[in-house]
């Protein structure tokens, strides 16, 4: 009889994202994914890869990677440089679960032959796109519109006094 116990299987979870303007929705996603396994690997999209998707980030890749790596739920950060790397990463890192936000529903079903694929619901009321739209008001091209709106509000308040 062999006295050596079988080694426990480590359940590795993998996700990808840009993680620009890191917010509570990002944290919720990472917490939920980490809860699905023993180890969480996060692929952070590089600036060059984002450019091919027509996206421009506020925070550069190196800083986004550091922020994500500092999250206690994250065990490893890798660069995401292309759409095609997912299958290779799943095999390279022994991934059991590939998880991503539900806004990608069905997009990665082709990976189901190599691991479990899960789509998690987004946190309501928050998104990087919404944050960028809100910050756009501070853009120099919108300052004139903002000043005009403040003048209108000021006029209304004066009339009410």
C-alpha positions as CSV (number, residue, x, y, z in Angstrom):
1,X,0.0,0.0,0.0
2,X,1.4,3.4,-1.0
3,X,1.6,5.8,1.9
4,X,1.8,8.9,-0.3
5,X,-1.5,10.7,-0.6
6,X,-2.6,12.0,-4.0
7,X,-1.7,15.6,-4.6
8,X,-4.7,17.9,-4.5
9,X,-5.7,19.4,-7.8
10,X,-5.2,23.2,-8.0
11,X,-8.2,24.9,-9.6
12,X,-6.9,27.8,-11.7
13,X,-9.2,30.5,-12.9
14,X,-8.3,32.8,-15.8
15,X,-9.8,36.1,-17.0
16,X,-8.8,39.0,-19.2
17,X,-9.7,42.7,-19.3
18,X,-8.4,46.2,-19.8
19,X,-9.1,47.3,-16.2
20,X,-8.8,51.0,-17.1
21,X,-10.0,53.4,-14.3
22,X,-10.2,50.4,-11.9
23,X,-13.6,50.5,-10.1
24,X,-15.9,48.4,-7.9
25,X,-17.2,46.4,-10.8
26,X,-13.7,45.2,-11.6
27,X,-13.1,44.3,-8.0
28,X,-16.4,42.4,-7.8
29,X,-15.5,40.4,-10.9
30,X,-12.1,39.5,-9.5
31,X,-13.5,38.5,-6.1
32,X,-16.2,36.3,-7.7
33,X,-13.7,34.7,-10.0
34,X,-11.2,34.0,-7.2
35,X,-14.0,32.3,-5.3
36,X,-14.3,29.8,-8.1
37,X,-10.8,28.4,-7.6
38,X,-7.5,28.3,-5.8
39,X,-5.6,30.5,-8.1
40,X,-6.6,33.6,-10.2
41,X,-4.6,34.7,-13.3
42,X,-5.5,37.9,-14.9
43,X,-4.6,38.9,-18.4
44,X,-4.4,42.7,-18.7
45,X,-4.8,44.1,-22.2
46,X,-1.7,45.9,-23.4
47,X,-2.0,49.4,-24.9
48,X,-1.0,48.0,-28.3
49,X,-3.7,45.3,-28.2
50,X,-6.3,47.9,-27.1
51,X,-5.4,50.1,-30.0
52,X,-6.2,47.2,-32.4
53,X,-9.7,47.1,-30.7
54,X,-10.1,50.8,-31.2
55,X,-9.7,51.5,-27.4
56,X,-7.6,54.1,-25.8
57,X,-6.9,53.8,-22.1
58,X,-6.5,56.6,-19.5
59,X,-4.1,54.5,-17.5
60,X,-1.0,53.0,-19.2
61,X,-0.6,49.2,-19.3
62,X,2.3,49.1,-16.8
63,X,0.3,51.0,-14.2
64,X,-2.9,49.0,-14.9
65,X,-0.9,45.7,-14.5
66,X,0.5,46.9,-11.2
67,X,-2.9,47.9,-9.8
68,X,-4.4,44.5,-10.8
69,X,-1.4,42.6,-9.3
70,X,-1.8,44.5,-6.0
71,X,-5.4,43.1,-5.5
72,X,-5.2,40.3,-2.9
73,X,-7.4,38.0,-5.0
74,X,-5.0,38.0,-7.9
75,X,-2.2,35.5,-7.9
76,X,-0.6,36.4,-11.3
77,X,-0.9,39.0,-14.0
78,X,0.0,38.3,-17.6
79,X,-0.1,40.6,-20.6
80,X,-3.0,40.2,-23.1
81,X,-1.6,40.9,-26.5
82,X,-4.1,39.2,-28.9
83,X,-7.5,37.6,-29.1
84,X,-5.8,34.3,-30.1
85,X,-3.7,33.7,-26.9
86,X,-6.5,32.5,-24.7
87,X,-6.4,28.8,-25.7
88,X,-2.6,28.7,-25.4
89,X,-2.7,30.4,-22.0
90,X,-5.4,28.0,-20.7
91,X,-3.1,25.1,-21.6
92,X,0.1,26.8,-20.5
93,X,-1.2,27.6,-17.0
94,X,-3.4,24.5,-16.5
95,X,-6.6,26.6,-16.3
96,X,-9.8,24.9,-15.0
97,X,-12.1,27.9,-15.4
98,X,-12.1,30.8,-17.9
99,X,-14.4,33.5,-16.6
100,X,-15.4,36.9,-18.0
101,X,-18.2,39.5,-17.8
102,X,-21.6,38.6,-19.1
103,X,-21.3,41.3,-21.7
104,X,-19.2,38.7,-23.6
105,X,-21.9,36.0,-23.4
106,X,-21.2,33.3,-25.9
107,X,-18.1,34.9,-27.4
108,X,-15.7,32.4,-25.8
109,X,-17.8,29.2,-25.9
110,X,-15.2,27.7,-28.3
111,X,-13.0,27.3,-25.2
112,X,-15.4,24.8,-23.6
113,X,-13.4,21.9,-25.0
114,X,-10.4,22.8,-22.8
115,X,-12.0,24.3,-19.6
116,X,-15.2,25.4,-18.0
117,X,-16.3,28.8,-19.4
118,X,-18.4,31.1,-17.2
119,X,-19.9,34.5,-17.9
120,X,-20.5,36.6,-14.7
121,X,-23.1,39.4,-14.4
122,X,-21.8,43.0,-14.4
123,X,-22.1,45.2,-11.4
124,X,-25.0,47.5,-12.0
125,X,-24.5,51.2,-12.3
126,X,-20.8,51.2,-13.0
127,X,-18.6,50.8,-16.1
128,X,-15.4,52.3,-17.4
129,X,-17.3,53.7,-20.4
130,X,-19.7,55.5,-18.0
131,X,-16.7,56.9,-16.0
132,X,-15.0,58.1,-19.2
133,X,-18.2,59.7,-20.4
134,X,-18.5,61.5,-17.0
135,X,-14.9,62.7,-17.2
136,X,-15.4,63.9,-20.7
137,X,-17.1,67.0,-19.2
138,X,-13.8,68.0,-17.8
139,X,-12.2,67.8,-21.2
140,X,-11.2,71.2,-22.5
141,X,-13.6,71.0,-25.5
142,X,-16.5,70.7,-23.0
143,X,-15.5,73.4,-20.6
144,X,-17.4,76.0,-22.7
145,X,-20.6,73.9,-22.5
146,X,-20.1,73.4,-18.7
147,X,-19.7,77.2,-18.2
148,X,-22.8,77.9,-20.2
149,X,-24.8,75.3,-18.1
150,X,-23.5,76.9,-14.9
151,X,-24.6,80.4,-16.2
152,X,-28.1,79.0,-17.0
153,X,-28.4,77.5,-13.5
154,X,-27.1,80.7,-11.9
155,X,-29.8,82.7,-13.8
156,X,-32.5,80.3,-12.7
157,X,-31.4,80.5,-9.0
158,X,-31.3,84.3,-9.2
159,X,-34.9,84.4,-10.5
160,X,-36.0,82.1,-7.7
161,X,-34.6,84.3,-5.0
